[in-house]
Amino acid sequence: MALVTGGVAYAVEQRQDDARSRPTATVTPPTTRPNQGTKPPSKTAAAIAARRVAIDTILLRRAKAVRTVDERLFLQDVDPANAKLRQAQKVLFANLVEIGFQEIGYSQAEERFDAAAAREHGPSTYLVRVLMRYQITNVDLTPVTTELGYTYVSRGGRWILADDDDLDKDLGPGAHQEAWDLGRIEVHRGPRVLVLVEKGDTQRGRTIVAEATEALTEVSAYWPRRWRGSVLIAALDETEVRDARFSDEDVESAASAGSTFSSLPGQDTADGTVAGAYIVINPKERDRVDEILLSHEITHVATADLGGYEPLWLAEGAAEYVSWRGIEAISGPGEVGKWEQEIIDDALPALLALPSDAGFYQNTADVYGVSWLAVRFLVSRLGLPAVEELYEDLARHGTDQASRDRILLTRTGFNEASLWMYLKEYEPQR
């Protein structure tokens, strides 16, 4: 049984620890009240302040419109002369309402500049990076943040939204590429599942809910962390959704689990704070989605909020471990033993060490198989609960190779080099 699964986008390569403490500023109380004895604010400063208040008010209306299901209010500040933008905003509004948000809000981050946009929209053009903070009901355990770029212009004494994609190229990976940004969707729900498909793709949505429900059962059974979260799965006819990229012809990944952030990278810390993960299905693989594929990806979701500093061989090996336990339950141990022997005979000799983070997903060797074998070996030596504890420790604290080796040595008696040596001599008992 062949299984080709996607990478875990939230597991970063060579992430750096950003635990530097911020210096505390010393504030001296003013001896006079603000502006006392100074000139009044300039007309430019006053205009900037007024513009900020106006845009803040628009963004507040936008969030209120979604909460109160008021399309007229949502479109109130959209350029009435731009029929294409208004239609796209209608679709966006319908998607947001159908998904259902426990919390939603928009706030200005910082002004940006784009010469082409300024030429197109005129001298009053105001481009601003906007933070959308939301919490999907029964999906997100905590509010998460994504970014957008909005273009406003002043017309007839009021500010209006003139465009929503002028800044896309300057935003972070996956920004303005959420499933609800990409066309009309249809929402399907299970007890711990939310599936987003193209409008009208009803049967596929129902099928994926059923498969994901089975996969959640497998993750709960085969990975000991007590995770009771839910999973969002986007299965659209799009090759680029969030930070998933399936547009290259040679991309074989069937799915990808990409992080959600309660604090975006660079917002409060260099790495940001991971809140969870959403799953995106490769559109070419939508007809082959099953509980085996989804159990792999849901394992990534179930471990996403631990920090993401674990080595990729452990992240992917654990996800493969869970999915192959599911295969074993269906097909028996013979299927698993056959693949295990293939890894020992063919994949191990093709590598000189455990797969490194750098180039993991570009490696032509069977790095998934070797990663699975490493986890399987550790489980046989230490037991599954100890391996899960190892995972959690590395995910939270494995910020560099020295830390990884220290944690691995303390908990297992191996570092990565000695683990590789033992793995090459591994003779499984069947």
C-alpha positions in Angstrom: 0.0 0.0 0.0 1.7 3.1 -1.2 1.4 6.3 0.8 2.7 9.7 -0.3 2.1 12.4 2.1 2.9 16.0 2.3 5.4 18.0 4.4 4.6 19.7 7.6 4.9 23.3 6.9 5.0 24.4 10.5 8.2 22.4 11.3 10.8 25.0 10.4 14.3 24.5 9.1 17.0 25.6 11.5 14.8 27.9 13.6 16.6 30.2 15.8 15.7 30.8 19.4 14.2 34.2 19.9 14.1 34.3 23.7 16.0 37.5 23.9 14.6 39.7 26.7 13.3 43.1 25.7 15.0 46.0 27.5 12.8 48.0 29.8 12.5 51.6 29.0 12.8 54.1 31.8 10.0 56.7 31.6 10.6 60.1 33.1 7.3 62.0 33.9 6.9 65.2 31.9 7.3 68.4 33.8 4.7 70.0 31.6 1.5 68.7 30.1 1.7 67.5 26.4 1.8 70.3 23.8 2.0 73.0 26.6 4.0 75.8 25.1 4.4 74.1 21.8 2.8 74.6 18.4 -0.4 72.8 17.5 -0.1 69.7 15.4 0.5 70.3 11.7 -2.2 69.9 9.1 -0.4 66.8 7.8 -0.2 65.2 11.2 -3.9 66.0 11.8 -4.8 64.5 8.4 -2.9 61.3 9.2 -4.6 61.0 12.6 -8.0 61.5 11.0 -7.3 58.9 8.3 -6.3 56.4 10.9 -9.5 56.9 12.8 -11.5 56.6 9.6 -9.8 53.3 8.6 -10.1 51.9 12.1 -13.8 52.7 11.9 -14.1 50.9 8.6 -12.4 47.8 9.9 -14.6 47.8 13.0 -17.7 47.9 10.7 -16.2 45.1 8.6 -15.9 42.8 11.6 -19.3 43.8 12.9 -20.9 43.0 9.5 -19.6 39.4 9.7 -20.8 38.9 13.3 -24.2 40.3 12.6 -24.5 38.8 9.1 -25.1 42.2 7.5 -23.9 42.2 3.8 -24.9 45.8 3.3 -22.7 46.9 6.1 -19.8 44.7 4.8 -20.0 46.4 1.4 -20.6 49.9 2.7 -17.0 51.0 2.5 -16.2 49.1 -0.8 -15.7 51.2 -3.9 -19.1 51.4 -5.5 -17.6 51.9 -9.0 -15.5 48.7 -8.8 -18.0 46.0 -9.7 -15.3 43.2 -9.8 -14.1 44.1 -6.3 -17.6 44.3 -4.9 -18.5 40.9 -6.3 -15.4 39.4 -4.8 -16.2 41.0 -1.5 -19.7 39.5 -1.6 -18.2 36.1 -2.1 -15.8 36.7 0.8 -18.6 37.8 3.1 -20.7 34.7 2.2 -17.7 32.4 3.0 -16.9 34.1 6.3 -20.5 33.9 7.4 -20.8 30.2 6.4 -17.6 29.2 8.2 -18.7 30.8 11.5 -16.4 32.7 13.7 -16.4 32.8 17.5 -14.2 35.9 17.2 -13.2 38.1 14.3 -11.5 41.5 14.1 -9.3 43.6 11.8 -6.6 46.1 12.8 -4.1 48.3 11.0 -0.4 47.3 11.3 1.7 49.7 9.3 1.4 51.8 6.1 3.1 50.4 3.0 4.0 52.0 -0.4 3.6 50.7 -3.9 4.3 53.0 -6.8 2.1 51.1 -9.2 -0.8 51.2 -6.9 -0.3 54.9 -6.2 -0.3 55.6 -10.0 -3.4 53.5 -10.5 -5.5 54.9 -7.6 -4.3 58.5 -7.3 -2.6 60.8 -4.8 -4.8 59.9 -1.8 -3.8 56.2 -2.1 -3.3 54.6 1.4 -1.9 51.1 1.4 -1.9 49.4 4.8 -1.0 46.0 6.1 -4.0 44.7 8.1 -4.0 42.0 10.7 -7.1 39.8 10.7 -7.5 38.1 14.1 -10.1 35.4 14.3 -11.2 32.2 16.0 -13.2 29.6 14.1 -15.9 28.1 16.2 -15.1 24.6 17.3 -11.8 24.6 15.4 -9.3 27.1 16.8 -8.4 26.6 20.5 -7.2 30.1 20.6 -7.5 33.2 18.4 -5.1 33.3 15.5 -3.8 36.0 13.2 -3.3 36.3 9.4 -2.4 39.3 7.3 -4.0 41.2 4.5 -3.1 44.2 2.4 -5.8 46.8 1.7 -5.8 49.9 -0.5 -7.9 52.8 0.5 -8.6 56.1 -1.3 -10.3 59.3 -0.3 -13.3 60.0 -2.5 -16.0 62.6 -1.9 -14.8 63.2 1.7 -14.8 59.6 2.7 -12.4 56.7 2.6 -13.3 53.6 0.6 -11.7 50.2 -0.1 -10.3 50.4 -3.6 -8.4 47.1 -3.8 -7.4 44.1 -1.6 -4.4 42.5 -3.4 -2.0 45.3 -4.2 0.2 44.3 -1.3 -0.1 40.5 -1.6 3.5 40.1 -3.0 4.9 41.9 0.1 3.1 39.8 2.7 4.2 36.6 4.4 3.8 33.1 2.9 0.1 32.2 2.5 -1.3 35.6 3.3 -4.5 36.4 1.5 -4.6 32.8 0.4 -6.9 31.4 3.0 -9.6 29.1 1.7 -12.3 31.8 2.1 -10.2 34.2 -0.1 -10.2 31.9 -3.1 -13.8 31.7 -4.4 -17.1 30.5 -3.1 -16.8 27.5 -0.8 -19.0 25.0 0.8 -18.6 24.0 4.5 -19.1 20.5 5.9 -18.9 19.7 9.6 -18.3 16.7 11.8 -17.9 16.6 15.6 -14.2 17.6 15.4 -13.9 18.3 11.7 -14.5 21.3 9.4 -14.1 20.6 5.7 -14.0 23.3 3.0 -14.7 22.4 -0.6 -15.7 24.2 -3.8 -19.4 25.3 -3.8 -21.4 22.3 -5.1 -18.7 19.7 -4.3 -21.1 18.3 -1.7 -20.3 14.6 -1.9 -16.6 15.1 -1.6 -17.1 17.2 1.5 -19.2 14.6 3.1 -16.7 11.8 2.2 -13.7 13.8 3.6 -15.6 14.4 6.9 -16.1 10.7 7.3 -12.5 9.8 6.5 -11.2 12.5 8.8 -13.4 11.3 11.6 -11.9 7.8 11.2 -8.4 9.4 11.1 -9.0 11.3 14.4 -9.8 8.0 16.0 -6.5 6.5 14.8 -4.5 9.5 16.0 -6.1 9.2 19.5 -5.4 5.5 19.5 -1.8 5.5 18.3 -0.3 8.7 19.6 -0.5 9.1 23.4 -0.7 12.9 23.6 -4.1 13.9 25.0 -5.1 16.2 22.2 -8.8 17.0 21.9 -8.6 19.7 19.3 -10.4 19.8 15.9 -9.1 19.9 12.4 -9.8 22.1 9.4 -9.3 20.6 6.0 -9.3 22.6 2.7 -9.9 20.5 -0.4 -10.2 23.0 -3.2 -9.5 23.1 -6.9 -6.6 25.4 -6.2 -2.8 24.6 -6.3 -1.9 27.4 -3.8 -3.9 27.6 -0.6 -2.4 29.1 2.6 1.4 28.2 2.4 0.8 25.0 0.4 2.3 25.0 -3.1 1.2 22.2 -5.4 1.6 24.0 -8.7 4.9 22.3 -9.7 4.3 19.2 -11.9 6.9 17.2 -9.9 5.2 17.9 -6.5 4.1 14.5 -5.2 2.8 15.6 -1.8 -0.8 14.6 -1.3 -1.4 17.1 1.5 0.3 19.7 3.7 -0.3 20.8 7.3 0.5 24.5 7.6 0.7 26.4 10.8 -1.7 28.9 12.3 -0.2 31.6 14.4 -1.5 33.4 17.5 1.4 35.8 16.9 2.8 36.0 13.5 6.6 35.7 12.8 8.1 39.1 13.4 5.1 40.4 15.3 6.3 39.8 18.8 9.1 37.3 18.3 11.2 36.3 15.3 9.5 32.9 15.0 6.0 33.8 16.1 3.8 31.6 18.2 2.2 28.6 16.6 -1.4 28.0 17.6 -2.2 25.0 15.5 -2.4 23.9 11.9 -4.8 23.5 9.0 -4.6 20.8 6.4 -4.6 21.5 2.6 -5.2 18.7 0.1 -3.4 18.6 -3.2 -6.2 19.1 -5.8 -4.8 16.3 -7.9 -5.2 13.9 -4.9 -8.7 14.9 -3.7 -10.2 11.6 -5.1 -7.7 9.5 -3.0 -8.1 11.1 0.4 -8.5 8.4 3.0 -8.1 8.0 6.8 -4.5 6.8 6.3 -3.4 10.0 4.6 -5.4 12.1 7.0 -4.1 10.3 10.1 -0.6 11.4 9.0 -1.6 15.0 8.6 -3.8 15.1 11.7 -0.8 13.9 13.7 1.0 17.1 12.6 -2.0 19.2 13.6 -2.2 17.4 17.0 1.5 18.3 17.7 1.6 21.8 16.0 1.1 23.9 19.1 4.1 22.3 21.0 6.5 24.7 19.3 7.7 23.2 16.1 11.4 22.9 17.0 11.6 19.1 16.7 13.8 17.7 13.9 11.9 16.9 10.8 12.9 13.2 10.9 11.0 13.0 14.2 8.0 15.1 13.0 7.5 13.1 9.8 8.5 9.8 11.5 5.9 10.2 14.2 3.2 11.0 11.6 4.2 8.0 9.5 4.2 5.8 12.6 0.6 6.7 13.3 -0.5 6.2 9.7 1.3 2.8 9.4 -0.4 1.7 12.7 -3.6 2.3 10.9 -2.4 0.3 7.9 -1.4 -2.5 10.2 -4.9 -2.5 11.7 -6.4 -2.9 8.3 -3.9 -5.2 6.5 -2.2 -6.9 9.3 1.5 -6.9 10.4 2.7 -8.5 7.1 2.3 -5.3 5.1 4.2 -3.3 7.7 6.9 -5.8 8.0 7.4 -5.9 4.2 7.8 -2.1 4.0 10.1 -2.2 7.1 12.4 -4.6 5.3 12.4 -2.5 2.2 13.6 0.5 4.2 16.3 -1.5 5.8 17.5 -3.0 2.5 17.1 0.0 0.2 16.6 3.3 1.9 19.1 3.1 4.8 22.1 2.4 2.5 21.2 5.5 0.4 21.8 7.8 3.4 24.9 8.6 5.6 23.0 10.0 8.5 19.5 10.7 9.8 17.7 13.0 7.3 18.5 16.6 8.1 16.1 19.5 8.2 17.9 21.2 5.3 16.6 19.8 2.1 14.4 17.2 3.7 11.5 17.6 1.3 13.8 17.8 -1.7 15.7 14.6 -0.9 15.3 11.9 -3.5 15.9 9.1 -0.9 13.1 7.7 1.1 13.5 10.1 4.0 9.9 9.4 5.2 10.6 5.7 5.4 13.9 6.2 7.3 12.2 8.7 9.7 9.5 6.2 10.3 12.0 3.4 11.0 13.9 5.7 13.5 10.7 6.3 15.4 9.7 2.6 15.2 13.2 1.7 16.6 12.8 4.2 19.5 9.4 2.9 20.3 10.7 -0.6 20.4 13.5 0.4 22.8 11.7 3.0 25.0 8.0 2.5 24.6 5.6 4.9 22.9 4.8 7.2 25.9 8.6 7.9 26.3 8.9 8.7 22.6 5.9 11.1 22.9 7.6 12.8 25.8 10.8 13.1 23.8 8.8 14.6 20.9 7.2 17.2 23.2 10.5 18.2 24.8 12.3 18.5 21.4 9.3 20.5 19.9 9.5 23.0 22.8 13.2 23.2 23.3 15.1 21.8 20.4 16.1 25.2 19.0 19.5 24.1 17.8 21.6 21.0 17.2 23.3 21.2 20.6 19.9 21.4 22.4 18.5 18.5 20.3 21.5 16.3 21.1 21.3 17.1 24.8 17.6 16.3 25.0 17.9 13.2 22.9 20.9 11.9 24.9 19.1 12.6 28.2 15.9 10.9 27.3 17.2 8.0 25.1 20.9 7.6 25.7 21.6 8.4 22.0 22.5 11.5 20.1 21.6 11.7 16.4 24.9 10.2 15.3 24.8 7.2 17.7 21.1 6.7 16.9 22.0 6.4 13.3 24.7 3.9 14.0 22.2 1.7 16.0 19.6 2.2 13.3 21.8 0.7 10.7 22.2 -2.4 12.7 18.5 -2.6 13.6 17.1 -6.1 13.1 13.3 -6.0 13.9 11.6 -8.9 15.7 8.5 -10.0 13.9 
